[in-house]
Amino acid sequence: MERIKSEKREFASNLNTIFVILTSVKLLMTLVLPFWQRPVKSFLELLGVENADEAIKSLSSESDIAGLCFSTALYLLCVSIPVFASFIFRSENEDDGFFVRLPTAPQAFCAIGTTFFVSYGVTGLLFLFFDRVFAILGYRFSPPVPETPSSPYLIPLYIVYLCVLPAISEELLLRGLAMNTLKKCGKGFAVIISAVLFMMMHTSPANYIFSFCAGICIGYFSLRFNSLKLGIIIHFFLNLNSAVLRLTEKYLHTTAGQMAYTLFFIFAAVFALTFFIAFAVVFKFRKLSHSNEMPPFQKRLLLKQPFLYIFIFVFIITSYFGVISMFS
């Protein structure tokens, strides 16, 4: 009985730590990333910098070296550093294999392909449906168009900013800390909750459906093959695919750009379908095991975390303004 009480206290403490980190990162992303211009401008004017408006404009643009470096530094400050620090000082977990194990090549290819197939398939169908519904209602759905580097020499830094840092930081937080703790309530439960949290960490409502579907797949494969590194790999290639599409979109006005975009799209679709079928045949879809699962009533400890409700409140506010900005 005493051992059960001790495990319950430890679980509640770990949950509290996770939601403190999640809420802190979400607040930093909400307050710093969109609203840094005014305090930075005031600081530059205090230093006597001429053309402070031009400097802010340059730092706000991810198409040149100054803006891309500044955006990378902001992401490191708001997301990566807090996550790395919390991961380093986490309490030891008995399942160390989850953090160090590398997936085999067949596991990695099948997991990446299946995640692409499910995430893009579901998102594409729902996008077409909602786009049609909103058109009937008289609204025009306009997802934000992200900036891309103006020079090919900036592409490596762009890949680090868009693919490497988010893949490592977000997987350490959502799967390495949150899901790995929540799996004591059941692995399926942990996958779903971590996917919801993953969705809520994103700042643009246009990404909610895709990030939830991707979160389900990443969580499933990470636990199915007992490898956090597999989740990082999948996340990296999802973001890399988005980066390639963004970089080629600006050349769609040319015949070569249209051909490159079409060929890449076909390659990605064939890759996803091929390895989705390969996974279904070779590894097969199976329910995750539920060994060492805590009693069901202890899942309610999740609802007793005060920072969970702060996190939800911030998500609702940011989603409201994000949805408004997407329609005209």
C-alpha positions in Angstrom: 0.0 0.0 0.0 2.8 2.4 0.9 4.6 1.6 -2.4 1.4 2.4 -4.3 1.0 5.8 -2.5 4.7 6.6 -3.2 4.2 5.8 -6.9 1.1 7.9 -7.0 2.9 10.9 -5.4 5.8 10.5 -7.9 3.5 10.3 -10.8 1.6 13.4 -9.7 4.9 15.2 -9.2 6.1 14.2 -12.7 2.8 15.4 -14.2 3.1 18.7 -12.5 6.6 19.2 -13.7 5.6 18.4 -17.3 2.7 20.9 -17.3 4.8 23.6 -15.8 7.3 23.1 -18.7 4.5 22.9 -21.3 2.8 26.0 -20.0 6.1 28.0 -19.7 7.1 27.1 -23.3 3.6 27.9 -24.6 3.6 31.3 -22.8 7.1 32.1 -24.2 6.0 31.2 -27.7 2.7 33.2 -27.3 4.2 36.3 -25.7 7.8 36.5 -27.1 7.6 35.2 -30.7 4.7 37.5 -31.9 5.4 40.6 -29.8 9.2 41.0 -29.6 9.3 43.9 -32.1 8.2 46.7 -29.8 10.6 46.0 -26.9 13.5 45.3 -29.2 12.8 48.6 -31.1 12.8 50.5 -27.9 16.1 48.9 -26.9 17.7 49.8 -30.2 16.4 53.4 -30.0 17.8 53.6 -26.4 21.2 52.5 -27.8 20.9 55.3 -30.4 20.7 53.0 -33.4 19.5 54.9 -36.5 16.8 53.4 -38.7 15.5 51.2 -35.9 12.4 50.5 -38.0 14.5 49.1 -40.8 16.4 47.0 -38.4 13.2 45.5 -37.0 11.9 44.9 -40.5 15.1 43.0 -41.3 15.0 40.9 -38.1 11.3 40.1 -38.8 12.0 38.6 -42.2 13.1 34.9 -42.4 14.2 35.5 -46.0 17.6 37.0 -45.1 20.4 36.1 -42.8 19.7 38.5 -40.0 16.0 37.5 -39.7 16.7 33.8 -39.9 19.4 34.0 -37.3 17.2 36.0 -35.0 14.3 33.6 -35.5 16.5 30.7 -34.7 17.8 32.4 -31.6 14.3 33.1 -30.4 13.2 29.5 -30.9 16.3 28.3 -29.0 15.5 30.8 -26.2 11.7 30.0 -26.0 11.6 26.3 -26.7 14.9 24.4 -27.1 16.8 25.6 -24.0 13.9 25.2 -21.5 13.2 21.7 -22.9 16.9 20.6 -22.9 17.3 21.9 -19.4 14.2 20.1 -18.1 15.2 16.9 -19.9 18.7 16.9 -18.5 17.4 17.3 -14.9 14.6 14.9 -15.3 14.2 12.1 -12.7 15.7 8.8 -13.9 13.4 6.4 -15.8 13.7 2.7 -15.7 13.1 2.4 -19.4 16.4 3.8 -20.6 16.2 1.8 -23.8 13.4 4.1 -25.0 15.9 7.1 -25.1 18.9 5.4 -26.6 17.6 2.8 -29.0 18.0 3.4 -32.7 15.4 2.0 -35.0 16.3 -0.4 -37.8 16.1 0.9 -41.4 12.9 -1.0 -42.2 11.3 0.3 -39.1 12.3 3.9 -39.9 11.2 3.8 -43.5 7.8 2.1 -42.7 7.2 4.5 -39.8 8.0 7.6 -41.9 5.9 6.4 -44.9 2.9 5.5 -42.8 3.0 8.8 -40.9 3.1 10.7 -44.2 0.3 8.6 -45.6 -2.0 9.0 -42.6 -1.2 12.6 -41.7 -1.3 14.1 -45.2 -4.2 11.9 -46.3 -6.5 12.8 -43.4 -5.5 16.5 -43.4 -6.0 16.8 -47.2 -9.5 15.3 -47.1 -10.6 17.5 -44.2 -9.1 20.5 -45.8 -11.1 20.0 -48.9 -14.2 19.4 -46.9 -13.9 22.5 -44.7 -12.7 24.7 -47.6 -15.9 23.7 -49.4 -18.1 24.3 -46.3 -16.6 27.7 -45.7 -16.9 28.7 -49.3 -20.6 27.9 -49.2 -20.9 30.1 -46.0 -19.1 32.9 -47.8 -15.7 32.7 -46.1 -12.4 32.3 -47.8 -9.9 30.1 -46.0 -6.4 31.6 -46.2 -3.6 29.8 -44.4 -0.6 32.0 -43.7 2.1 31.9 -46.3 5.5 31.4 -44.6 8.7 33.2 -45.8 11.6 31.2 -47.3 15.3 32.1 -47.6 16.1 34.5 -50.5 19.5 32.9 -51.0 20.4 29.1 -51.5 23.3 29.7 -49.0 20.7 30.2 -46.2 19.0 26.9 -46.8 21.2 24.9 -44.3 20.4 27.3 -41.6 16.7 27.3 -42.6 16.7 23.4 -42.3 18.2 23.7 -38.8 15.6 26.3 -37.8 12.6 24.5 -39.3 13.5 20.8 -39.1 16.4 20.0 -36.7 15.6 22.1 -33.7 11.8 21.5 -33.6 12.2 17.7 -34.2 14.6 17.3 -31.2 13.1 19.9 -28.9 9.4 18.9 -29.3 10.0 15.2 -29.3 12.1 15.4 -26.1 9.2 17.3 -24.5 6.1 15.6 -25.9 7.3 12.0 -26.3 10.4 11.9 -24.1 8.8 13.5 -21.0 5.0 13.7 -21.4 4.2 10.5 -23.2 6.8 8.4 -21.4 5.3 9.5 -18.1 1.7 9.1 -19.2 2.2 5.6 -20.5 1.8 4.4 -16.9 -1.9 5.2 -17.5 -1.9 3.0 -20.7 0.1 3.4 -23.8 -2.9 4.2 -26.0 -4.0 6.8 -23.5 -0.4 8.3 -23.5 -0.3 8.4 -27.4 -3.6 10.3 -27.6 -2.9 12.8 -24.8 0.6 13.5 -26.1 -0.8 14.0 -29.6 -3.4 16.5 -28.2 -0.6 18.4 -26.4 1.5 18.3 -29.5 -1.4 19.9 -31.5 -1.9 22.5 -28.7 1.8 23.5 -28.8 1.4 24.7 -32.4 0.6 28.4 -32.9 -1.3 28.3 -36.2 -4.8 26.7 -36.3 -4.0 25.7 -39.9 -1.6 23.1 -38.5 -3.9 21.6 -35.8 -5.3 18.7 -37.7 -2.1 17.7 -39.3 -0.1 18.0 -36.1 -2.7 15.8 -34.2 -2.6 13.1 -36.8 1.2 13.3 -37.0 1.4 13.2 -33.2 -0.7 10.0 -33.1 1.6 8.3 -35.6 4.8 9.5 -34.0 3.7 8.4 -30.5 2.5 5.0 -31.8 5.7 4.2 -33.6 7.9 5.5 -30.8 6.2 3.1 -28.3 5.7 0.3 -30.8 9.5 0.2 -31.5 10.5 1.5 -28.1 12.6 4.4 -29.6 12.4 8.1 -29.0 15.0 8.6 -31.7 12.5 7.2 -34.2 10.0 9.9 -33.2 12.7 12.5 -33.8 13.5 11.0 -37.2 9.9 11.0 -38.3 9.4 14.6 -37.0 12.5 15.7 -38.9 11.3 14.3 -42.2 7.8 15.7 -41.8 9.3 19.2 -41.4 11.8 18.6 -44.1 9.0 17.8 -46.5 7.3 21.0 -45.6 10.5 22.9 -46.1 11.1 21.5 -49.6 7.5 22.3 -50.6 7.8 25.9 -49.3 11.1 26.3 -51.1 9.7 25.1 -54.4 6.4 26.9 -54.2 7.9 30.3 -55.0 9.1 28.9 -58.4 5.6 27.7 -59.4 5.4 30.6 -61.9 8.1 28.9 -64.0 7.7 25.6 -66.0 10.8 24.1 -64.3 9.4 25.0 -60.9 6.0 23.4 -61.7 7.7 20.3 -62.9 10.0 20.0 -59.8 7.0 20.6 -57.5 4.9 18.0 -59.3 7.7 15.4 -59.3 8.5 15.9 -55.6 4.8 15.6 -54.8 4.5 12.3 -56.8 7.7 10.9 -55.2 6.4 11.7 -51.7 3.0 10.2 -52.4 4.5 7.0 -53.9 7.0 6.7 -51.0 4.2 7.1 -48.4 1.9 4.6 -50.0 4.7 2.1 -50.6 5.9 2.0 -47.0 2.3 2.2 -45.6 1.6 -1.1 -47.4 5.0 -2.5 -46.4 4.3 -1.7 -42.7 0.8 -3.3 -42.9 2.3 -6.5 -44.5 5.6 -6.8 -42.6 4.9 -5.4 -39.1 1.1 -5.2 -39.1 -1.0 -2.8 -37.1 -1.3 -4.0 -33.5 -2.6 -2.6 -30.3 0.1 -1.3 -27.9 0.6 -3.6 -24.9 -0.6 -2.3 -21.5 2.0 -3.9 -19.1 2.4 -2.2 -15.7 -0.6 0.0 -16.3 -1.7 2.1 -13.3 -5.3 1.7 -12.0 -7.8 3.6 -14.2 -8.8 6.0 -11.4 -5.2 7.4 -11.3 -5.7 8.8 -14.8 -7.8 11.5 -13.0 -4.6 12.9 -11.6 -4.2 14.5 -15.0 -7.2 16.7 -14.3 -5.8 17.8 -10.9 -2.8 19.7 -12.5 -3.4 23.5 -12.2 -1.0 24.3 -15.0 -3.0 22.1 -17.4 -5.8 24.6 -17.2 -3.5 27.6 -17.7 -2.1 25.8 -20.7 -5.6 25.2 -22.1 -6.6 28.8 -21.5 -3.5 30.1 -23.4 -4.3 27.7 -26.2 -7.9 28.9 -26.5 -6.9 32.5 -26.6 -4.2 32.0 -29.3 -6.5 29.8 -31.3 -9.3 32.4 -31.3 -7.0 35.1 -32.7 -5.3 32.6 -35.1 -8.7 31.6 -36.6 -9.7 35.2 -37.1 -6.5 35.9 -39.0 -7.1 33.0 -41.3 -10.4 34.2 -42.7 -11.1 37.3 -44.8 
